[in-house]
């Protein structure tokens, strides 16, 4: 099978296995996950333990970043206030300049992530008694600072995920790898079975999205696709190709997460999935995922989250 076909097939199988989990009753899980309205009714009727509520808030903070990034890329504007809980408008978002095929992927991803954050907001509003506000997210500076750190130089003009197909794919890859790993970790922390099913469904969607983005980046690397119109220290005499940049980001992710997201040679552009020797996706603790998004500063605001997210989340 060709690399792209093999990648999509494995991603589909893995996601289907995740969605099929319900503690022993696959039929029951399919019934719940196949009926969005029934699942929502069940979730909104749940009495949740504090630990589950805290996990919901952490997932919500990640969705505030990823869904806002995609909303701007697809529509040129932020998520609705009723979804963000009236949180502050993000920095640096704008409508992406994309080819028709990549725009179609972008719009579907935006719809899916918008639905995910809307569901999390409904649950949090019910269990806490008030809408949860999104933390302030710095989209433009977060991406440009991450790229500068990965490539060990200051790019001029600053990198943007909104200017080209490749730039958007790279931005989706940056966030998708972290969010997918974090959801895999969240599953081990949740106690309520209905909420576990919901998070399994979100994880499956994130895995499909991340696998699709990886497949396109893999093909771009195989064809020597040019990603950035920059010269930088690691390749001082040539333009940056897709694989070089993706691998630089993998090395940075590994470093900032202190190995919790895998070694660079395990998660680079030539890999179908960021998995360990047992074939299991790396599952960083939230603090390690946050360290990546805050550029190594898990204990202080920086990067994509320049303000204290824990104060906003009341954690």
C-alpha angles and dihedrals in degrees: 000000000000116000093252093048092046091050095051092044093052092045091052093049093048094048092047090053091052093049091047093061117107103142095277108330110089092173091054092049092050090050093053098039093044093056109061095183094050091048092050092050091051093047094048090053095053125114100217129203117238091251091057091047090051090051089050090054093051091050089048091055090054092048090050088063101038097040093046091050090052094042092057092044093052102035108013091241143080130263117279118275092242088061097044094043090237092300120163121284113261124250122244104010122142142154110286123237101229141159115250094258095050091042089056090054091045093051093049092048090049091052092049096047091043089055091048095053091044090056093048090049092052092051094046092047091053098045097041099035096236139059115273113236119225116241118245110272127198105211101168099042093037092059096041094048092047092052092047091052093047094049094038095233142078109260118218115231095029116253114262128188090209103063104070142011091255093047092053092047090051092050091049088048093051093054099031095058092053097042094047092051092046093053090051087056093045091059090066092053100050119093104183111087095213091052089046089056091050093050090046089056092049090048090052091051091048090049092052090049095046092046092051092051091046090051093055092046089048091054092046090053091048090054094041092248112190111235108178134026092222141106116217140169100270090057101019096165101044144041119269114262124207098256094049092054096043090050091048088054090048090054091049092048091051092049097046093046090048092237095309090117095046137266119297092251090055099051107034131120095279093060124095092211137003094250137148128236090282092055093252121137113247111261111202120194112249091256090058093047089048090049089060093049092045093047097248096322103108091157098048135041116267143125114020091000107048092167130057106277093188092061091052091047092045092234 
